[in-house]
Amino acid sequence: MLQSFIPFLDKERYLTVCFFEFFSNRGSTKNTVSFSELQDNLEISSYNLQKVLSTAQNLCSQISGLKLEQAQDKKITLTGLTTLKLKKIILYEAHHSLRFKIFIHITLRPKGYSDTEFQQKQGISRATYFRIKNLLLNDINTDINNNMNSSEAYSRYYIYSVIYYFSYLNFIDDSSGKKDIAASINYIILLLKLSPTNIQRKQHLYFVTVCYWRSKIGYKMSENDEKYLADLKKTPDIKKIVDYLNKVWASSVISAYRITNFVLTFLVTIEELNTDMLSNLQDYDSVEKLTHQQIALIHQSLGENFSQISLFSLTNKLLKINAKMLVPVYLDTSYNRMKDWNFYEDSYVSIARLAKQLLQCRADFKSARPLGKNENTQLYYSYLFAIFSEIPATAFSDQVRIAVDFSQGIEYTDYIKKKLEEMALLNIQIDRFVNPKTDIYITNNFDPTFKNDQVVWDHPPLTKDMVNLRELIVRVKNAKHKKTANNNLSSNTEN
């Protein structure tokens, strides 16, 4: 699970999560392990290992398809573990953790319990309550604690990130204010002309629920919170939202304006606000200027192949990404476990290189605030995936040409060609016939006259064969990219 959410699990429940994560990280082919290896990995005694195994066995009995078996030689085998089942285990342990329950109580009070009532419901003493509460707050990052103490806007965003990660609303029987929350979400969706996906609807629900519950227990945003919010223009659309929230939630126009600002900042952060609504942001012209610079970079990189892209769609994607620079404080939203860029840089050299150029363009843009901690990673992947989705692979110069020809017949040859479509993102082209420009020739019969790379399959390809082919394609692509770079360097030197 994500490192930043560990404080919300009780120690023994976190050990159970670590037990299953250990098997998940090993992969399905390595599902048998010795007691001693488990002890070393979990850093626990043999006595505590038995407690973990007992808890894990109980969980397996509740989750269909998950099976834990112990052998006499002090080894155990776990089968049936998937990413979905691992997530279910994490959520189960979180929702049964006293630490998580205390966090919900002190930040949201969804049931309206006093401290005494909460302690009675949980069957704990006052001393236990305050001891665990203090341990929880001490384990949360110091900067987070300081920001929560000084800013209501930051508190709401952080609480949202915690309960969203643990799918808290899926585990409660009823939600206080459900009718008001749903009405507010629907009104804003209609007014802003949003078309939310299933995941975005879940994000809306969690975000607005946090705002509703925090407001209900007396927490209000102040002038100090504005440093976390994007600045809005006083447009008719903004006024409509302010007027609505002033009637439903806020006690004053200023309070309603801050809530409106907070909602739109959130939508900008998750890149959901439509580009025609982004113009409601102050200094939006700087976002357009940066985006135009990046489009020029892409044009320069692709050359005549620039005509292959849908300029309108690509521009809209970049505008949404770049609009986040108008949010004064960087808010971490995703990709926080993807700090290693090597896979994409090795497999998709041209695309990764272009993503880095767009990132550098943003970093050098003087009108934008400096990049926040971890924001490089966030933006790199945002630009990378925008390129993947908006620019055809064929627009890049590192295309690998593959010819396929098998003696088993045309239907088998066509099947292999169809199979290769799974690798379309690697920018491959299937040649109708073998020719001097073919980079890779796939066949069942070795041809000594073909001088480039040749793959011989005397049986239908297995998973390992496709993996090996993919690695070969990547090597050929990288060689082409290196050759192009050297040619460009030589050309520049001569000039």
C-alpha positions in Angstrom: 0.0 0.0 0.0 1.0 3.6 -0.3 3.6 4.6 2.3 1.8 7.8 3.2 -1.3 5.9 4.4 0.4 3.4 6.7 -0.3 5.6 9.9 -4.0 4.8 9.6 -3.6 1.1 10.1 -3.2 -0.5 13.5 0.2 -2.2 13.8 -1.1 -5.8 13.8 -3.4 -5.1 10.8 -0.6 -3.4 8.9 1.5 -6.6 9.4 -1.3 -8.6 7.8 -1.3 -6.3 4.8 2.5 -6.6 4.6 2.1 -10.4 4.6 -0.2 -10.4 1.5 1.9 -7.7 -0.2 5.0 -9.9 0.2 3.3 -12.6 -1.9 1.9 -10.0 -4.4 5.3 -8.6 -5.0 6.8 -12.1 -5.6 4.4 -12.9 -8.4 2.0 -15.8 -8.9 4.8 -18.3 -9.8 6.5 -17.9 -6.4 3.7 -18.6 -4.1 5.5 -20.9 -1.7 7.8 -19.5 1.0 9.5 -20.7 4.2 8.6 -19.4 7.7 12.2 -18.0 8.1 12.0 -16.0 4.9 8.6 -14.5 6.0 10.0 -13.7 9.5 13.0 -11.9 7.9 10.8 -10.0 5.5 8.2 -8.9 8.1 10.9 -8.4 10.8 8.9 -10.3 13.4 9.4 -13.2 15.9 8.1 -16.7 15.2 5.4 -16.1 17.8 4.1 -13.0 16.0 4.4 -14.8 12.7 1.9 -17.5 13.9 -0.5 -14.7 14.9 -0.2 -13.2 11.4 -0.7 -16.6 9.8 -3.8 -17.1 11.9 -5.3 -13.8 10.8 -4.3 -14.4 7.2 -6.0 -17.8 7.3 -9.2 -16.2 8.7 -9.2 -13.6 5.9 -8.6 -16.3 3.2 -11.7 -18.1 4.5 -13.8 -15.0 3.9 -12.5 -14.2 0.4 -13.5 -16.6 -2.4 -10.7 -18.1 -4.4 -8.0 -17.2 -1.8 -6.3 -20.2 -0.2 -3.5 -20.4 2.4 -1.9 -23.8 3.1 0.8 -24.8 5.6 3.1 -27.7 5.0 5.0 -29.7 7.7 8.4 -28.5 6.5 7.6 -25.0 7.8 6.5 -23.6 4.4 3.3 -22.0 3.4 1.6 -21.6 0.0 -0.7 -18.8 -0.9 -2.8 -19.2 -4.1 -5.5 -17.0 -5.8 -4.1 -13.6 -4.7 -5.0 -10.9 -7.2 -4.6 -7.1 -7.1 -8.4 -6.8 -6.5 -8.2 -9.2 -3.5 -5.2 -7.4 -2.1 -7.1 -4.1 -2.3 -10.0 -5.7 -0.5 -7.7 -6.9 2.2 -6.2 -3.4 2.6 -9.7 -1.9 2.9 -10.9 -4.5 5.4 -7.9 -3.9 7.6 -8.3 -0.1 7.4 -11.9 -0.1 8.3 -11.3 -2.4 11.3 -8.4 -0.3 12.5 -9.0 1.9 15.5 -6.5 4.4 14.2 -8.6 5.0 11.0 -11.8 5.2 13.0 -10.2 7.8 15.3 -9.0 9.8 12.3 -12.6 9.8 10.9 -14.0 10.8 14.2 -11.6 13.8 14.9 -11.8 15.2 11.4 -15.3 14.6 10.2 -17.6 13.3 13.0 -20.0 11.8 10.5 -22.2 10.4 13.3 -22.0 13.5 15.4 -20.6 11.6 18.4 -18.8 13.4 21.2 -15.4 11.9 22.3 -17.1 10.1 25.2 -19.8 8.6 23.0 -17.2 7.5 20.4 -15.1 5.8 23.2 -18.2 4.0 24.4 -19.2 2.8 20.9 -15.6 1.5 20.3 -15.4 0.0 23.8 -12.2 1.8 24.7 -11.1 3.9 27.7 -10.4 7.6 27.6 -6.7 6.9 28.1 -6.6 4.4 25.2 -8.4 6.9 22.9 -5.9 9.7 23.6 -2.9 7.4 23.5 -3.8 6.1 20.0 -4.9 9.5 18.8 -1.5 11.0 19.8 0.4 8.1 18.2 -1.6 8.6 15.0 -0.9 12.3 14.8 2.8 11.8 15.6 3.0 9.2 12.7 1.5 11.6 10.2 4.1 13.7 8.4 5.0 16.8 10.3 4.5 19.1 7.3 1.0 17.6 6.8 0.1 18.2 10.5 1.4 21.8 10.3 -0.5 22.5 7.1 -3.7 21.0 8.5 -3.4 23.1 11.6 -3.0 26.3 9.6 -5.3 25.7 6.7 -8.9 24.4 6.4 -8.5 24.1 2.6 -5.5 21.8 3.0 -7.2 19.8 5.8 -10.2 19.1 3.5 -8.0 18.1 0.6 -5.9 15.8 2.8 -8.9 14.2 4.5 -10.4 13.6 1.0 -7.2 11.9 -0.2 -7.3 9.5 2.9 -11.0 8.5 2.8 -10.9 8.2 -1.0 -7.9 5.9 -0.9 -9.6 3.7 1.7 -13.1 3.9 0.0 -14.6 4.9 3.3 -18.1 5.8 2.0 -18.5 2.2 0.7 -18.4 0.9 4.2 -21.0 3.1 6.0 -24.7 2.3 6.2 -25.9 5.9 5.8 -24.4 9.2 5.0 -25.4 12.3 6.8 -26.7 15.0 4.4 -26.8 12.5 1.4 -29.7 14.4 -0.2 -28.0 17.8 0.0 -24.6 16.4 -1.2 -26.2 14.7 -4.2 -28.2 17.9 -5.1 -25.1 20.1 -4.9 -23.0 17.7 -7.1 -25.7 17.5 -9.7 -26.1 21.3 -9.8 -22.4 21.9 -10.3 -22.2 19.1 -13.0 -25.0 20.7 -15.0 -23.7 24.3 -14.6 -20.1 23.4 -15.6 -21.3 21.1 -18.3 -19.2 18.2 -17.0 -19.4 14.6 -18.2 -17.9 12.7 -15.3 -16.8 9.1 -15.6 -17.6 6.6 -12.9 -14.3 7.3 -11.1 -14.8 11.1 -11.4 -18.3 10.7 -9.8 -16.7 8.9 -6.9 -14.2 11.7 -6.6 -17.0 14.3 -6.6 -18.9 12.4 -3.9 -15.9 12.1 -1.6 -14.7 15.6 -2.1 -18.2 17.2 -1.5 -18.9 14.9 1.4 -15.7 16.1 3.2 -16.7 19.7 2.5 -20.2 19.1 3.8 -19.2 17.3 7.0 -16.4 19.8 7.8 -18.9 22.7 7.3 -21.5 21.0 9.4 -19.1 20.7 12.4 -18.1 24.3 12.2 -14.9 24.4 10.2 -14.8 27.3 7.7 -12.3 28.5 5.2 -10.6 31.9 5.9 -8.6 34.4 4.0 -5.5 32.3 4.9 -6.8 29.4 2.8 -6.8 31.4 -0.4 -3.1 30.6 -0.9 -4.2 27.1 -1.7 -6.8 28.2 -4.3 -6.7 29.3 -7.9 -7.9 32.8 -8.4 -11.3 33.2 -10.2 -12.7 35.9 -12.4 -16.2 37.3 -11.5 -18.0 35.7 -14.4 -21.7 34.9 -14.7 -21.0 31.2 -14.3 -19.0 31.7 -11.2 -21.7 34.0 -9.7 -24.4 31.3 -10.3 -22.3 28.8 -8.3 -21.7 31.3 -5.5 -25.4 32.2 -5.3 -26.4 28.6 -5.1 -23.8 27.7 -2.4 -24.7 30.8 -0.4 -28.3 29.5 -0.2 -27.5 25.9 0.5 -24.3 25.8 2.5 -22.5 29.1 3.2 -23.4 31.7 5.8 -22.1 34.6 3.7 -21.2 35.5 0.1 -17.5 35.5 1.0 -17.8 32.0 2.4 -19.7 30.8 -0.7 -17.1 32.3 -2.9 -14.3 30.5 -1.1 -16.2 27.2 -1.4 -16.7 27.8 -5.1 -13.0 28.6 -5.5 -12.1 25.4 -3.7 -14.4 23.3 -5.8 -13.0 24.7 -9.1 -9.5 24.3 -7.8 -10.2 20.7 -7.2 -11.6 20.2 -10.7 -8.6 21.9 -12.2 -6.3 19.6 -10.1 -7.9 16.4 -11.4 -8.0 17.9 -14.9 -11.8 17.6 -15.2 -12.8 21.2 -15.9 -13.6 21.7 -19.5 -11.3 24.1 -21.4 -14.1 26.6 -22.1 -14.6 26.9 -18.3 -10.8 27.3 -17.7 -11.1 30.8 -19.0 -12.8 31.6 -15.6 -9.3 31.4 -14.1 -7.3 34.5 -13.6 -4.1 34.6 -15.7 -5.4 31.8 -18.0 -3.7 33.6 -20.9 -0.4 32.4 -19.5 -1.6 28.7 -19.7 -2.5 29.3 -23.3 0.9 30.8 -24.0 2.8 27.8 -22.4 0.6 25.4 -24.3 1.3 27.2 -27.6 5.1 26.9 -26.9 4.7 23.2 -26.3 2.7 22.7 -29.5 5.5 24.4 -31.4 8.0 22.0 -29.7 5.8 19.0 -30.8 5.6 20.4 -34.4 9.4 20.8 -34.5 9.9 17.2 -33.2 7.4 15.6 -35.6 8.2 17.6 -38.7 5.9 16.8 -41.6 4.2 14.0 -39.5 2.7 16.8 -37.3 -0.3 16.7 -39.8 -1.2 13.2 -38.4 -2.4 14.6 -35.1 -5.7 16.1 -34.0 -4.5 19.5 -33.0 -7.7 20.6 -31.2 -7.8 17.4 -29.0 -4.1 17.6 -28.2 -4.3 21.3 -27.3 -7.2 20.7 -25.0 -5.3 17.9 -23.2 -2.3 20.2 -22.7 -4.4 23.1 -21.5 -6.0 21.0 -18.8 -2.6 19.7 -17.6 -1.0 23.2 -17.7 -3.9 24.9 -15.9 -2.7 23.3 -12.7 0.1 25.8 -12.7 -2.5 28.4 -11.6 -3.1 26.5 -8.4 -0.7 28.3 -6.0 0.3 25.1 -4.1 1.1 21.8 -5.7 -1.4 19.0 -4.7 -0.3 15.4 -5.2 -3.0 13.5 -7.1 -1.5 10.4 -8.8 1.5 8.5 -10.1 3.1 8.7 -6.7 4.4 5.1 -6.9 5.8 5.6 -10.4 9.0 7.5 -9.8 11.1 5.1 -12.0 10.8 6.3 -15.6 13.1 3.7 -17.0 10.4 1.4 -18.5 9.0 4.2 -20.8 12.4 5.7 -21.5 13.7 2.3 -22.7 10.6 1.1 -24.6 9.3 4.4 -26.0 12.4 6.5 -26.5 10.9 9.1 -28.8 7.7 9.6 -26.8 9.6 9.7 -23.5 12.0 12.3 -25.0 9.2 14.5 -26.2 7.5 14.2 -22.8 10.7 15.4 -21.1 10.9 18.4 -23.6 7.4 19.4 -22.6 8.3 19.1 -19.0 11.4 21.2 -19.4 9.3 23.8 -21.3 6.9 24.0 -18.3 9.9 24.2 -15.8 11.4 27.1 -17.8 8.2 29.0 -18.2 8.8 32.1 -16.1 5.1 33.0 -15.6 4.4 29.7 -13.8 5.1 29.0 -10.2 8.1 26.7 -9.5 7.4 23.0 -9.6 6.5 21.5 -6.3 8.0 18.4 -4.6 7.2 15.2 -6.8 5.5 17.5 -9.4 8.1 16.6 -12.0 6.9 13.0 -11.9 3.2 14.0 -12.0 3.8 16.2 -15.0 6.1 13.8 -16.8 3.4 11.1 -16.8 0.6 13.6 -17.6 2.5 14.7 -20.7 3.6 11.2 -21.6 0.1 9.7 -21.5 -1.2 12.8 -23.4 1.3 12.0 -26.2 0.4 8.3 -26.2 -3.4 9.1 -26.5 -3.2 12.0 -28.9 -0.2 11.4 -31.2 -0.3 8.3 -33.4 2.8 6.1 -33.0 3.3 6.4 -36.7 4.1 10.1 -36.3 7.5 9.2 -34.8 10.6 8.4 -36.8 11.6 5.2 -34.9 9.1 2.9 -36.6 10.1 -0.7 -36.8 9.1 -2.6 -39.9 8.2 -6.3 -39.5 7.5 -8.9 -42.2 5.6 -12.1 -41.3 5.6 -15.2 -43.5 4.9 -18.8 -42.4 4.7 -22.0 -44.4 1.7 -23.2 -42.4 -0.6 -21.1 -44.6 -2.0 -17.6 -45.1 -4.5 -18.0 -42.3 -1.7 -18.7 -39.8 0.4 -15.8 -41.1 -2.6 -13.5 -40.8 -3.2 -14.7 -37.2 0.4 -13.8 -36.3 0.0 -10.3 -37.9 -3.2 -9.8 -35.9 -1.3 -10.9 -32.8 1.3 -8.2 -33.4 -1.3 -5.5 -33.2 -1.0 -5.9 -29.5 2.3 -4.1 -29.8 1.0 -1.2 -31.9 2.1 1.4 -29.3 5.7 0.3 -30.0 5.3 2.0 -33.5 5.5 -1.1 -35.7 4.5 -1.4 -39.4 3.7 -4.8 -40.9 5.3 -5.1 -44.3 3.3 -7.1 -46.9 6.5 -8.7 -48.2 10.0 -9.0 -47.0 12.1 -6.1 -48.5 15.4 -4.3 -47.8 13.7 -1.9 -45.4 12.3 -4.7 -43.3 13.8 -4.6 -39.8 12.5 -7.9 -38.4 11.5 -11.0 -40.3 9.2 -13.5 -38.4 9.0 -17.0 -39.9 9.2 -20.7 -39.2 12.0 -21.2 -41.7 15.4 -19.5 -41.4 16.4 -17.4 -44.5 20.1 -16.8 -44.7 19.7 -14.1 -47.4 17.9 -11.8 -44.9 20.5 -9.6 -43.3 18.5 -7.9 -40.5 17.0 -9.4 -37.4 15.2 -12.7 -37.9 12.8 -14.5 -35.5 12.0 -18.2 -36.1 8.9 -19.7 -34.5 8.3 -23.4 -35.2 5.1 -23.3 -33.0 2.4 -20.8 -32.2 4.0 -18.1 -30.0 3.8 -18.5 -26.3 3.9 -15.6 -23.8 7.7 -15.9 -23.5 8.0 -15.7 -27.3 6.0 -12.5 -27.4 8.1 -11.0 -24.5 11.3 -11.8 -26.4 9.9 -10.2 -29.6 8.9 -7.1 -27.7 12.5 -6.8 -26.3 13.9 -7.2 -29.8 11.6 -4.5 -31.2 12.7 -2.1 -28.4 16.4 -2.8 -29.2 15.8 -2.1 -32.9 13.9 1.1 -32.0 16.6 2.3 -29.7 19.3 1.6 -32.3 17.3 3.6 -34.8 16.9 6.5 -32.4 20.6 6.5 -31.6 21.5 6.5 -35.3 19.2 9.4 -35.9 20.6 11.3 -33.0 24.2 10.7 -34.2 23.2 11.8 -37.7 21.7 15.0 -36.4 24.8 15.7 -34.3 27.1 15.2 -37.3 24.8 17.4 -39.4 24.9 20.2 -36.8 28.7 19.8 -36.5 29.2 20.2 -40.2 26.9 23.3 -40.3 
